[in-house]
Amino acid sequence: EDGTFELDQQLLEDVLGGTLIDGNYTLKLQVTDSDNNLSEIVEFEFTLDSQASDILVELVNDTGTDDSDGITSEPTIIGTINTASEVVSFKAGFNDTPVEDFVDVTAALSEDGTFELDQQLLEDILGETLTYGTYLLNLQGTGSNDFASEIVEFEFTLDTIAP
């Protein structure tokens, strides 16, 4: 034949001797030809990531009456995207913005999965200046496995009026 082959999940689990779970793997392949000559061993590394990304988000400085009421005078949001695969897309939209109109904020994402959305970036996402009021920020990450996270909703109130 032409030398191509395919290893499906069942065959990989047979080789492994157990169930494949999310994680890193190294598959070692060696070929024997019709004269019983062995090829060099070829190593193929892969990551199995069958889960969508998980996004954690919070205000940098919750300035309300307690530190978890979602009220702030300093609209900067931080968070982390937890995923076993590389995040290839990170998007955001406010309120009822359709997902297809979310703004790409992948550039705000660090290699370790953390991100910071400062007031300027939040205003770019909103398309206007943030003013006093309550906002619903929607976030979605997509990993290199093409699994998109659920849309994470984060509500905060910008309080720009001095007491």
mmCIF file of the C-alpha atoms, coordinates in Angstrom:
data_MODEL
# 
_entry.id   MODEL 
# 
loop_
_atom_site.group_PDB 
_atom_site.id 
_atom_site.type_symbol 
_atom_site.label_atom_id 
_atom_site.label_alt_id 
_atom_site.label_comp_id 
_atom_site.label_asym_id 
_atom_site.label_entity_id 
_atom_site.label_seq_id 
_atom_site.pdbx_PDB_ins_code 
_atom_site.Cartn_x 
_atom_site.Cartn_y 
_atom_site.Cartn_z 
_atom_site.occupancy 
_atom_site.B_iso_or_equiv 
_atom_site.pdbx_formal_charge 
_atom_site.auth_seq_id 
_atom_site.auth_comp_id 
_atom_site.auth_asym_id 
_atom_site.auth_atom_id 
_atom_site.pdbx_PDB_model_num 
ATOM 1   C CA . GLU A 1 1   ? 0.000   0.000  0.000  1.00 0.00 ? 1   GLU A CA 1 
ATOM 2   C CA . ASP A 1 2   ? 0.990   3.662  0.272  1.00 0.00 ? 2   ASP A CA 1 
ATOM 3   C CA . GLY A 1 3   ? 2.210   3.431  3.899  1.00 0.00 ? 3   GLY A CA 1 
ATOM 4   C CA . THR A 1 4   ? -0.485  5.596  5.461  1.00 0.00 ? 4   THR A CA 1 
ATOM 5   C CA . PHE A 1 5   ? -2.340  4.502  8.564  1.00 0.00 ? 5   PHE A CA 1 
ATOM 6   C CA . GLU A 1 6   ? -4.810  5.815  11.088 1.00 0.00 ? 6   GLU A CA 1 
ATOM 7   C CA . LEU A 1 7   ? -4.942  5.208  14.813 1.00 0.00 ? 7   LEU A CA 1 
ATOM 8   C CA . ASP A 1 8   ? -8.411  5.803  16.227 1.00 0.00 ? 8   ASP A CA 1 
ATOM 9   C CA . GLN A 1 9   ? -9.183  6.197  19.923 1.00 0.00 ? 9   GLN A CA 1 
ATOM 10  C CA . GLN A 1 10  ? -9.889  2.478  20.430 1.00 0.00 ? 10  GLN A CA 1 
ATOM 11  C CA . LEU A 1 11  ? -6.575  1.410  18.880 1.00 0.00 ? 11  LEU A CA 1 
ATOM 12  C CA . LEU A 1 12  ? -4.665  4.030  20.892 1.00 0.00 ? 12  LEU A CA 1 
ATOM 13  C CA . GLU A 1 13  ? -6.328  2.752  24.066 1.00 0.00 ? 13  GLU A CA 1 
ATOM 14  C CA . ASP A 1 14  ? -5.366  -0.816 23.104 1.00 0.00 ? 14  ASP A CA 1 
ATOM 15  C CA . VAL A 1 15  ? -1.731  0.298  22.694 1.00 0.00 ? 15  VAL A CA 1 
ATOM 16  C CA . LEU A 1 16  ? -1.874  2.213  25.981 1.00 0.00 ? 16  LEU A CA 1 
ATOM 17  C CA . GLY A 1 17  ? -3.539  -0.658 27.783 1.00 0.00 ? 17  GLY A CA 1 
ATOM 18  C CA . GLY A 1 18  ? -6.199  1.578  29.285 1.00 0.00 ? 18  GLY A CA 1 
ATOM 19  C CA . THR A 1 19  ? -8.540  4.488  28.757 1.00 0.00 ? 19  THR A CA 1 
ATOM 20  C CA . LEU A 1 20  ? -7.133  7.687  27.277 1.00 0.00 ? 20  LEU A CA 1 
ATOM 21  C CA . ILE A 1 21  ? -7.701  10.604 29.612 1.00 0.00 ? 21  ILE A CA 1 
ATOM 22  C CA . ASP A 1 22  ? -6.883  14.260 29.038 1.00 0.00 ? 22  ASP A CA 1 
ATOM 23  C CA . GLY A 1 23  ? -3.151  14.816 29.226 1.00 0.00 ? 23  GLY A CA 1 
ATOM 24  C CA . ASN A 1 24  ? 0.153   14.625 27.356 1.00 0.00 ? 24  ASN A CA 1 
ATOM 25  C CA . TYR A 1 25  ? 1.241   11.509 25.521 1.00 0.00 ? 25  TYR A CA 1 
ATOM 26  C CA . THR A 1 26  ? 4.226   10.305 23.505 1.00 0.00 ? 26  THR A CA 1 
ATOM 27  C CA . LEU A 1 27  ? 3.494   7.629  20.923 1.00 0.00 ? 27  LEU A CA 1 
ATOM 28  C CA . LYS A 1 28  ? 6.542   5.730  19.677 1.00 0.00 ? 28  LYS A CA 1 
ATOM 29  C CA . LEU A 1 29  ? 6.260   4.178  16.243 1.00 0.00 ? 29  LEU A CA 1 
ATOM 30  C CA . GLN A 1 30  ? 8.560   1.695  14.515 1.00 0.00 ? 30  GLN A CA 1 
ATOM 31  C CA . VAL A 1 31  ? 8.038   -0.086 11.217 1.00 0.00 ? 31  VAL A CA 1 
ATOM 32  C CA . THR A 1 32  ? 9.221   -3.524 10.145 1.00 0.00 ? 32  THR A CA 1 
ATOM 33  C CA . ASP A 1 33  ? 9.484   -4.094 6.395  1.00 0.00 ? 33  ASP A CA 1 
ATOM 34  C CA . SER A 1 34  ? 8.990   -7.370 4.510  1.00 0.00 ? 34  SER A CA 1 
ATOM 35  C CA . ASP A 1 35  ? 12.707  -8.228 5.022  1.00 0.00 ? 35  ASP A CA 1 
ATOM 36  C CA . ASN A 1 36  ? 12.338  -7.734 8.810  1.00 0.00 ? 36  ASN A CA 1 
ATOM 37  C CA . ASN A 1 37  ? 14.383  -4.523 8.759  1.00 0.00 ? 37  ASN A CA 1 
ATOM 38  C CA . LEU A 1 38  ? 13.432  -2.109 11.525 1.00 0.00 ? 38  LEU A CA 1 
ATOM 39  C CA . SER A 1 39  ? 13.009  1.598  10.981 1.00 0.00 ? 39  SER A CA 1 
ATOM 40  C CA . GLU A 1 40  ? 14.189  4.233  13.408 1.00 0.00 ? 40  GLU A CA 1 
ATOM 41  C CA . ILE A 1 41  ? 11.775  4.845  16.241 1.00 0.00 ? 41  ILE A CA 1 
ATOM 42  C CA . VAL A 1 42  ? 9.706   7.949  15.592 1.00 0.00 ? 42  VAL A CA 1 
ATOM 43  C CA . GLU A 1 43  ? 8.173   9.769  18.552 1.00 0.00 ? 43  GLU A CA 1 
ATOM 44  C CA . PHE A 1 44  ? 4.897   11.612 18.139 1.00 0.00 ? 44  PHE A CA 1 
ATOM 45  C CA . GLU A 1 45  ? 3.847   13.851 21.032 1.00 0.00 ? 45  GLU A CA 1 
ATOM 46  C CA . PHE A 1 46  ? 0.257   14.933 21.448 1.00 0.00 ? 46  PHE A CA 1 
ATOM 47  C CA . THR A 1 47  ? -2.081  16.386 24.039 1.00 0.00 ? 47  THR A CA 1 
ATOM 48  C CA . LEU A 1 48  ? -5.560  15.006 24.479 1.00 0.00 ? 48  LEU A CA 1 
ATOM 49  C CA . ASP A 1 49  ? -7.844  17.817 25.566 1.00 0.00 ? 49  ASP A CA 1 
ATOM 50  C CA . SER A 1 50  ? -11.496 16.934 25.286 1.00 0.00 ? 50  SER A CA 1 
ATOM 51  C CA . GLN A 1 51  ? -12.722 19.705 27.557 1.00 0.00 ? 51  GLN A CA 1 
ATOM 52  C CA . ALA A 1 52  ? -13.693 23.266 26.792 1.00 0.00 ? 52  ALA A CA 1 
ATOM 53  C CA . SER A 1 53  ? -11.805 26.095 28.451 1.00 0.00 ? 53  SER A CA 1 
ATOM 54  C CA . ASP A 1 54  ? -12.793 27.286 31.908 1.00 0.00 ? 54  ASP A CA 1 
ATOM 55  C CA . ILE A 1 55  ? -12.698 31.064 32.488 1.00 0.00 ? 55  ILE A CA 1 
ATOM 56  C CA . LEU A 1 56  ? -12.331 32.668 35.912 1.00 0.00 ? 56  LEU A CA 1 
ATOM 57  C CA . VAL A 1 57  ? -12.841 36.442 36.121 1.00 0.00 ? 57  VAL A CA 1 
ATOM 58  C CA . GLU A 1 58  ? -12.881 39.203 38.759 1.00 0.00 ? 58  GLU A CA 1 
ATOM 59  C CA . LEU A 1 59  ? -12.408 42.927 39.254 1.00 0.00 ? 59  LEU A CA 1 
ATOM 60  C CA . VAL A 1 60  ? -8.883  44.061 40.065 1.00 0.00 ? 60  VAL A CA 1 
ATOM 61  C CA . ASN A 1 61  ? -10.274 46.444 42.640 1.00 0.00 ? 61  ASN A CA 1 
ATOM 62  C CA . ASP A 1 62  ? -13.807 45.974 43.925 1.00 0.00 ? 62  ASP A CA 1 
ATOM 63  C CA . THR A 1 63  ? -14.348 49.362 45.589 1.00 0.00 ? 63  THR A CA 1 
ATOM 64  C CA . GLY A 1 64  ? -17.952 48.804 46.754 1.00 0.00 ? 64  GLY A CA 1 
ATOM 65  C CA . THR A 1 65  ? -19.086 48.360 50.340 1.00 0.00 ? 65  THR A CA 1 
ATOM 66  C CA . ASP A 1 66  ? -17.419 44.929 50.406 1.00 0.00 ? 66  ASP A CA 1 
ATOM 67  C CA . ASP A 1 67  ? -14.749 43.350 48.235 1.00 0.00 ? 67  ASP A CA 1 
ATOM 68  C CA . SER A 1 68  ? -17.131 41.058 46.353 1.00 0.00 ? 68  SER A CA 1 
ATOM 69  C CA . ASP A 1 69  ? -20.213 43.136 45.542 1.00 0.00 ? 69  ASP A CA 1 
ATOM 70  C CA . GLY A 1 70  ? -19.127 43.817 41.947 1.00 0.00 ? 70  GLY A CA 1 
ATOM 71  C CA . ILE A 1 71  ? -19.072 47.587 42.385 1.00 0.00 ? 71  ILE A CA 1 
ATOM 72  C CA . THR A 1 72  ? -15.973 49.464 41.306 1.00 0.00 ? 72  THR A CA 1 
ATOM 73  C CA . SER A 1 73  ? -14.719 52.918 40.457 1.00 0.00 ? 73  SER A CA 1 
ATOM 74  C CA . GLU A 1 74  ? -11.752 51.371 38.622 1.00 0.00 ? 74  GLU A CA 1 
ATOM 75  C CA . PRO A 1 75  ? -12.991 49.216 35.725 1.00 0.00 ? 75  PRO A CA 1 
ATOM 76  C CA . THR A 1 76  ? -10.140 46.775 35.203 1.00 0.00 ? 76  THR A CA 1 
ATOM 77  C CA . ILE A 1 77  ? -10.905 43.077 34.992 1.00 0.00 ? 77  ILE A CA 1 
ATOM 78  C CA . ILE A 1 78  ? -8.479  40.202 35.421 1.00 0.00 ? 78  ILE A CA 1 
ATOM 79  C CA . GLY A 1 79  ? -8.868  36.492 35.020 1.00 0.00 ? 79  GLY A CA 1 
ATOM 80  C CA . THR A 1 80  ? -7.524  33.160 33.919 1.00 0.00 ? 80  THR A CA 1 
ATOM 81  C CA . ILE A 1 81  ? -8.428  30.740 31.179 1.00 0.00 ? 81  ILE A CA 1 
ATOM 82  C CA . ASN A 1 82  ? -7.793  27.182 32.335 1.00 0.00 ? 82  ASN A CA 1 
ATOM 83  C CA . THR A 1 83  ? -7.344  24.671 29.538 1.00 0.00 ? 83  THR A CA 1 
ATOM 84  C CA . ALA A 1 84  ? -4.984  21.833 28.670 1.00 0.00 ? 84  ALA A CA 1 
ATOM 85  C CA . SER A 1 85  ? -4.611  23.097 25.109 1.00 0.00 ? 85  SER A CA 1 
ATOM 86  C CA . GLU A 1 86  ? -3.301  26.395 23.806 1.00 0.00 ? 86  GLU A CA 1 
ATOM 87  C CA . VAL A 1 87  ? -5.909  29.164 23.708 1.00 0.00 ? 87  VAL A CA 1 
ATOM 88  C CA . VAL A 1 88  ? -6.156  30.308 20.099 1.00 0.00 ? 88  VAL A CA 1 
ATOM 89  C CA . SER A 1 89  ? -9.038  32.740 20.472 1.00 0.00 ? 89  SER A CA 1 
ATOM 90  C CA . PHE A 1 90  ? -10.352 34.909 23.284 1.00 0.00 ? 90  PHE A CA 1 
ATOM 91  C CA . LYS A 1 91  ? -13.353 37.133 22.630 1.00 0.00 ? 91  LYS A CA 1 
ATOM 92  C CA . ALA A 1 92  ? -15.543 39.506 24.596 1.00 0.00 ? 92  ALA A CA 1 
ATOM 93  C CA . GLY A 1 93  ? -18.801 41.364 24.213 1.00 0.00 ? 93  GLY A CA 1 
ATOM 94  C CA . PHE A 1 94  ? -21.067 43.423 26.425 1.00 0.00 ? 94  PHE A CA 1 
ATOM 95  C CA . ASN A 1 95  ? -24.692 42.886 27.365 1.00 0.00 ? 95  ASN A CA 1 
ATOM 96  C CA . ASP A 1 96  ? -26.681 41.299 24.510 1.00 0.00 ? 96  ASP A CA 1 
ATOM 97  C CA . THR A 1 97  ? -23.957 41.470 21.831 1.00 0.00 ? 97  THR A CA 1 
ATOM 98  C CA . PRO A 1 98  ? -24.257 38.367 19.611 1.00 0.00 ? 98  PRO A CA 1 
ATOM 99  C CA . VAL A 1 99  ? -21.278 35.996 19.847 1.00 0.00 ? 99  VAL A CA 1 
ATOM 100 C CA . GLU A 1 100 ? -20.406 36.567 16.188 1.00 0.00 ? 100 GLU A CA 1 
ATOM 101 C CA . ASP A 1 101 ? -19.915 40.277 17.013 1.00 0.00 ? 101 ASP A CA 1 
ATOM 102 C CA . PHE A 1 102 ? -17.657 39.745 20.042 1.00 0.00 ? 102 PHE A CA 1 
ATOM 103 C CA . VAL A 1 103 ? -14.340 41.619 19.924 1.00 0.00 ? 103 VAL A CA 1 
ATOM 104 C CA . ASP A 1 104 ? -11.114 39.605 19.658 1.00 0.00 ? 104 ASP A CA 1 
ATOM 105 C CA . VAL A 1 105 ? -9.099  40.248 22.839 1.00 0.00 ? 105 VAL A CA 1 
ATOM 106 C CA . THR A 1 106 ? -6.610  37.413 22.379 1.00 0.00 ? 106 THR A CA 1 
ATOM 107 C CA . ALA A 1 107 ? -3.756  39.951 22.545 1.00 0.00 ? 107 ALA A CA 1 
ATOM 108 C CA . ALA A 1 108 ? -4.666  40.583 26.214 1.00 0.00 ? 108 ALA A CA 1 
ATOM 109 C CA . LEU A 1 109 ? -3.953  36.947 27.048 1.00 0.00 ? 109 LEU A CA 1 
ATOM 110 C CA . SER A 1 110 ? -0.578  35.973 28.550 1.00 0.00 ? 110 SER A CA 1 
ATOM 111 C CA . GLU A 1 111 ? 1.146   32.647 27.871 1.00 0.00 ? 111 GLU A CA 1 
ATOM 112 C CA . ASP A 1 112 ? 0.156   31.393 31.332 1.00 0.00 ? 112 ASP A CA 1 
ATOM 113 C CA . GLY A 1 113 ? -3.549  31.901 30.565 1.00 0.00 ? 113 GLY A CA 1 
ATOM 114 C CA . THR A 1 114 ? -4.007  35.074 32.600 1.00 0.00 ? 114 THR A CA 1 
ATOM 115 C CA . PHE A 1 115 ? -5.519  38.223 31.147 1.00 0.00 ? 115 PHE A CA 1 
ATOM 116 C CA . GLU A 1 116 ? -6.190  41.838 32.032 1.00 0.00 ? 116 GLU A CA 1 
ATOM 117 C CA . LEU A 1 117 ? -8.867  43.979 30.430 1.00 0.00 ? 117 LEU A CA 1 
ATOM 118 C CA . ASP A 1 118 ? -8.257  47.613 31.369 1.00 0.00 ? 118 ASP A CA 1 
ATOM 119 C CA . GLN A 1 119 ? -10.722 50.479 30.970 1.00 0.00 ? 119 GLN A CA 1 
ATOM 120 C CA . GLN A 1 120 ? -9.510  51.340 27.455 1.00 0.00 ? 120 GLN A CA 1 
ATOM 121 C CA . LEU A 1 121 ? -9.913  47.759 26.231 1.00 0.00 ? 121 LEU A CA 1 
ATOM 122 C CA . LEU A 1 122 ? -13.314 47.451 27.919 1.00 0.00 ? 122 LEU A CA 1 
ATOM 123 C CA . GLU A 1 123 ? -14.390 50.647 26.137 1.00 0.00 ? 123 GLU A CA 1 
ATOM 124 C CA . ASP A 1 124 ? -13.098 49.223 22.837 1.00 0.00 ? 124 ASP A CA 1 
ATOM 125 C CA . ILE A 1 125 ? -15.226 46.116 23.447 1.00 0.00 ? 125 ILE A CA 1 
ATOM 126 C CA . LEU A 1 126 ? -18.278 48.219 24.354 1.00 0.00 ? 126 LEU A CA 1 
ATOM 127 C CA . GLY A 1 127 ? -17.732 50.633 21.469 1.00 0.00 ? 127 GLY A CA 1 
ATOM 128 C CA . GLU A 1 128 ? -18.192 53.671 23.681 1.00 0.00 ? 128 GLU A CA 1 
ATOM 129 C CA . THR A 1 129 ? -17.052 55.231 26.940 1.00 0.00 ? 129 THR A CA 1 
ATOM 130 C CA . LEU A 1 130 ? -17.902 53.347 30.117 1.00 0.00 ? 130 LEU A CA 1 
ATOM 131 C CA . THR A 1 131 ? -20.170 55.505 32.266 1.00 0.00 ? 131 THR A CA 1 
ATOM 132 C CA . TYR A 1 132 ? -21.928 55.018 35.571 1.00 0.00 ? 132 TYR A CA 1 
ATOM 133 C CA . GLY A 1 133 ? -24.038 51.874 35.438 1.00 0.00 ? 133 GLY A CA 1 
ATOM 134 C CA . THR A 1 134 ? -24.194 48.098 35.467 1.00 0.00 ? 134 THR A CA 1 
ATOM 135 C CA . TYR A 1 135 ? -22.590 46.076 32.680 1.00 0.00 ? 135 TYR A CA 1 
ATOM 136 C CA . LEU A 1 136 ? -22.644 42.430 31.702 1.00 0.00 ? 136 LEU A CA 1 
ATOM 137 C CA . LEU A 1 137 ? -19.332 41.353 30.159 1.00 0.00 ? 137 LEU A CA 1 
ATOM 138 C CA . ASN A 1 138 ? -19.433 38.107 28.167 1.00 0.00 ? 138 ASN A CA 1 
ATOM 139 C CA . LEU A 1 139 ? -16.209 36.145 27.595 1.00 0.00 ? 139 LEU A CA 1 
ATOM 140 C CA . GLN A 1 140 ? -15.440 33.098 25.465 1.00 0.00 ? 140 GLN A CA 1 
ATOM 141 C CA . GLY A 1 141 ? -12.184 31.250 24.874 1.00 0.00 ? 141 GLY A CA 1 
ATOM 142 C CA . THR A 1 142 ? -11.405 28.654 22.229 1.00 0.00 ? 142 THR A CA 1 
ATOM 143 C CA . GLY A 1 143 ? -8.556  26.167 22.526 1.00 0.00 ? 143 GLY A CA 1 
ATOM 144 C CA . SER A 1 144 ? -6.434  24.639 19.782 1.00 0.00 ? 144 SER A CA 1 
ATOM 145 C CA . ASN A 1 145 ? -8.718  21.606 20.147 1.00 0.00 ? 145 ASN A CA 1 
ATOM 146 C CA . ASP A 1 146 ? -11.481 23.795 18.613 1.00 0.00 ? 146 ASP A CA 1 
ATOM 147 C CA . PHE A 1 147 ? -13.597 23.494 21.769 1.00 0.00 ? 147 PHE A CA 1 
ATOM 148 C CA . ALA A 1 148 ? -15.101 26.845 22.730 1.00 0.00 ? 148 ALA A CA 1 
ATOM 149 C CA . SER A 1 149 ? -15.857 27.536 26.348 1.00 0.00 ? 149 SER A CA 1 
ATOM 150 C CA . GLU A 1 150 ? -19.326 28.311 27.521 1.00 0.00 ? 150 GLU A CA 1 
ATOM 151 C CA . ILE A 1 151 ? -19.908 32.046 27.476 1.00 0.00 ? 151 ILE A CA 1 
ATOM 152 C CA . VAL A 1 152 ? -18.917 33.333 30.895 1.00 0.00 ? 152 VAL A CA 1 
ATOM 153 C CA . GLU A 1 153 ? -21.004 36.259 32.098 1.00 0.00 ? 153 GLU A CA 1 
ATOM 154 C CA . PHE A 1 154 ? -19.442 38.747 34.488 1.00 0.00 ? 154 PHE A CA 1 
ATOM 155 C CA . GLU A 1 155 ? -21.584 41.550 35.867 1.00 0.00 ? 155 GLU A CA 1 
ATOM 156 C CA . PHE A 1 156 ? -20.101 44.652 37.422 1.00 0.00 ? 156 PHE A CA 1 
ATOM 157 C CA . THR A 1 157 ? -21.273 48.142 38.294 1.00 0.00 ? 157 THR A CA 1 
ATOM 158 C CA . LEU A 1 158 ? -19.136 51.146 37.486 1.00 0.00 ? 158 LEU A CA 1 
ATOM 159 C CA . ASP A 1 159 ? -19.683 53.716 40.213 1.00 0.00 ? 159 ASP A CA 1 
ATOM 160 C CA . THR A 1 160 ? -18.118 57.003 39.099 1.00 0.00 ? 160 THR A CA 1 
ATOM 161 C CA . ILE A 1 161 ? -20.020 59.193 41.555 1.00 0.00 ? 161 ILE A CA 1 
ATOM 162 C CA . ALA A 1 162 ? -18.027 60.269 44.607 1.00 0.00 ? 162 ALA A CA 1 
ATOM 163 C CA . PRO A 1 163 ? -19.767 59.739 47.984 1.00 0.00 ? 163 PRO A CA 1 
# 
